[in-house]
């Protein structure tokens, strides 16, 4: 949704349009060039974004206590390289052609999506916040009617650009807090891509283990499936080590949803953890996943 009285073409935004043009040109570079630029961006972010670095360090100490300091530092460096590449992948999600994305994407086990759509009650695809998330969503949208969830941007020009891309490539764009729109999309047999590895706060979630740490966990997948009868699937998507393609896999979740919200939350967190452990360098560790603590526990973060 455009902000009231916002015009993206006034002189104050001309600099942003120049930047926009540069980014558009960059998005058309060969993949190997985008990877190299992304690696350099990741280096800059690691050196300059002190808070993001500190959050990453804390999260990895919590989730991988068995690593030595040297091993953890190597993982941090690899992770920030992946974050930088993710920035360049965002450009591809905005401007790459469907034909180019088809060459990059190796989508496996999509018959689970086909079967779920055939039931006519919509599909909830739960997925982790990997650094290639935006590009993976775009790849899914080239084949399926995807209703994408998003967070509103504070800067009006960024919100304008974000809305342009969302409306161009997705069947529907839904603000994360708009529960009614999510239910409506599922009833119209769309696919909702849902990232459950967020901290919903103590009042809106359950504390269940995530990397053996009690973590405030959303119950959204269970709640929406119970409301609509939608099928819940789990998706993972990894950037190949050579940087020349992506493997996207979809799998069913057995006996989901159940009548036990805590059991369901444990199942989802277990799937997320398993996916992250497979390629930990590709996860967004900069997020304060353990910000909300059980009553009486001190914060992990500064």
N, C-alpha and C positions, 0 to 999 in steps of 0.2 A: 504494500500500500504506500502511495506517495504521501509525503508529509504536506500538510496544508500550506499553500502559498509558496511551496518550494519550486524553484526553477533552476535546473542544472546548467543552464546556458548563460547565466549572468556572468559579468567579468570576473567576479571573485573566484569562479570555478574554472577559469581558463587554464590555470596551471595544472589542475587535476586532469583536464582533458588532454593536455600535452603528455602527462604521465600515462594516461589511459592509452594513448596512441603508441607510446613506447612499449607498454606491456603487451598490447595487441601484436606488435611486430615480434616481440620476443616469443610469444606463444607459437609462432610459425617456424621457429628454429627446429633443427633436427633434435631428436630425443637426447642424444649424447651431449649436445650443447646445453640443453635445459638442465640435465643432470649436473654438469660441471658448474653452471651458474648457481644452481640450488645448493650445491656443496659449499660454495663460497658464501652464500647467504647464511647458511647454517653456521659457518665459522664466525661470521659477524654477530649473529644472534647470540651465540654462546659466549662471546667476549663482551658484548655490550648489554645484554638483557640480564642483569644481575639477579633480579627476582626470579625470572624463569629458570635460571641456572640453579638457584638455591632450592626452588621447589622440586626440580628434577633430582637433585642430589638427595634431598630428604626422602622423596618417594622411592628411589632405588635402594636406599639404605633400609627402608621399611620392608620393601617387597623382596629384596634379594640380600638378606643379611649374610648369606654364605659367601658372597663375593669379597675378594680382597679389595683393598683400596685401589690398586692398580687396575684390576678387572673392572671395577665400577667406573673409574675414570675413562677407560677405553669405551665402555658402553655409553657413557654420557656423550663422548665425542661422536660416536656413531649415531646416537639418537639425534643430536642437533644437526648432523649432516642430513638425516632423513627429514627433519622438520624443514630445513631449507629447501630440499627437493619438493616437499609438500607444497611450499609456496608456489613453485613453478608449475606443479600439477594443478593448482587452483586455476592458473591461466588456461591450461588445457581444458579444464571443466567449463570454463566460460566460452572459449572460442574454437576449440578443436572440432573438426567435422566428424560426423558419425562414421564416415569411412576410415578416417585416421584412427579413431578409437577402436573400431572393429579389428584393426591390425594389431593393436596393442593388447586387447583383452582376450584372455582365455577363460571363458565362463563355463564352469563345470556343474553338473548335477542340477541344472535348471529345470529338470522335469518335476522337481518338487514344487517349484513355483507354478508351473503349468497345471499341475494337479490341484493345487490350492485355489488357483483362479477358477478352475473348472467347477469348483464347489459353489462359487458365486457369493461368498461372504467376505471377501477381502483377505489380504495377507499382511501380517506384521513381520517385517524382517528386522530382527535384532542384530546389531553389529557393534563392534568396539570402535573407539575413537583412534583409529590408526591414521598415520599422517597422510595416507592416500584416500581418505574418506570421501572428500568432495569429488575426486575423479571417479572413484568407484560408483558413487551415486549416479553420476552422469552416464557411466557405462551401462548401468542397469536401465537407465531411462531410455536408452536407444532401442531396447527390446520390449519394455513393459510399461504399463501406465503407473508411474511412480508419483505419489504425493509426498513431497519432501518437507521435512520439518526444518525450521530455521530460527535463529535468534536475531532479533532486530538490531541493526547497526546504529550506534549512537550518532555517528557523523552522517548528515543528511545525504551528502553526495555518494558515500559508500552504500548507504541504504538504497539509493536510486539504482546504482549499478547492480547491486545484489538482486533487487527485484526484477530488473531487466533479464538477467540470466535465468532466474527461477521461472519466470513466466514463459521464457522462450523454450526451455528444455523439459520442463516437468508438467505433468497433467494438473497438478495443484501444488501451491506453496502454502504451508500452514505454519503460523507462529506456534512455537512450542507450547505456549500456555493456552492455546485455543482447542480445548478438549472437544467441544461440539463439532468443530470442523473435522477433527480426526475421525470421530465416529461416523460422520456423514460420508467421508471419503471411503471408509471401509464398507459402508452399506452400499456404495456405488461400485464395489468390487475393485478398488484400487489397492496398490501396494503402499503401505506406510513403512518407511525406513526409520527405525527407532534405535537410538543409542542409549542404552540403559546404564552405562558406566559414568553417571553423573552423581553429584552429591545433591539430593533433594532437600536437605535439611532434616532436622530431627522430627518435625511434625508430619512430614509428608513421605516418610520412608520407614524401612525396617533396618535394624542393625543385624547384618549377616556377614560372615567372613568373606573377605576379598584379599587374596594373598595372605591368609591366616590372620588378618586384622579386621576387627569389627568395623564395618563401613556402612554408613547410611545408604540405603539402596532403594531405588524406585520400584514400585509395583505396577507400573504402567502396562507392560506386556500382558500380565495376568488380567488386569482390570479391563483393558480394551477387548481382549479375547472373550472374556465372560460377557461383556455388554453386547458384542456383535456376532459372536460365533466365528470370528476370523481365525485363520490358521496362523500359528506362530512358527517361524523358521529362524535359523541362525545363519549368518553369512560372515565369511572372512575373506579378506582381499589383501594380497601381499605384492609388493613391488619385487620383481625378480632381482637377484643379486647383480646381474649384468646391466640392470636398468633399462632393458629393452622390451619390457612387457609386464603384464600383471596377471596373476592367477586369482580368480574369484570363484569361491565355492559356496554352495548353499546346502544346508542339512536340516532335516526335521528335528524336532525336540520331542522326545518320547513322553507321553502322558502329561502334556502341557496344554492348557492350564489344569491344575488340580484344585482341590478344595482347600488347600493349605498355602496361603500367600508366602509364608516363610520358606516353605519347601521350594516353591517356584523361584523365589529370589535367590536361593542357594544354587539352584540349577543354572539360572542365568549367569550368576557370578562365576560359577565353575566353568561354564563355556567361555566366558570372557577371559578368565585367567589362562585357560589352556591355549586360547588363540594368541594371547599376548606373549606367553612364554615361548611360543614357536618362533616369533620374530620380535623380541623385546625392543630392539633398536627402532622399530617402526611404530611404536606406540607413543601417544602424546603424554609424556610424563610431566609436562610443565603445569598441568592442571592440579589444583589442590583437592585431590580425590578424597582425602581423609579429613577434610576441614571440620565437618560436624563430628563431635565426639559424644560417646555416651556420657550421661550426667556424672560429673565428678572427675572426668578425665581431662588432662591438660591438652592444649593444642600441640600438634606436631610442628606447626609452621610458625615462623617468626612473626 
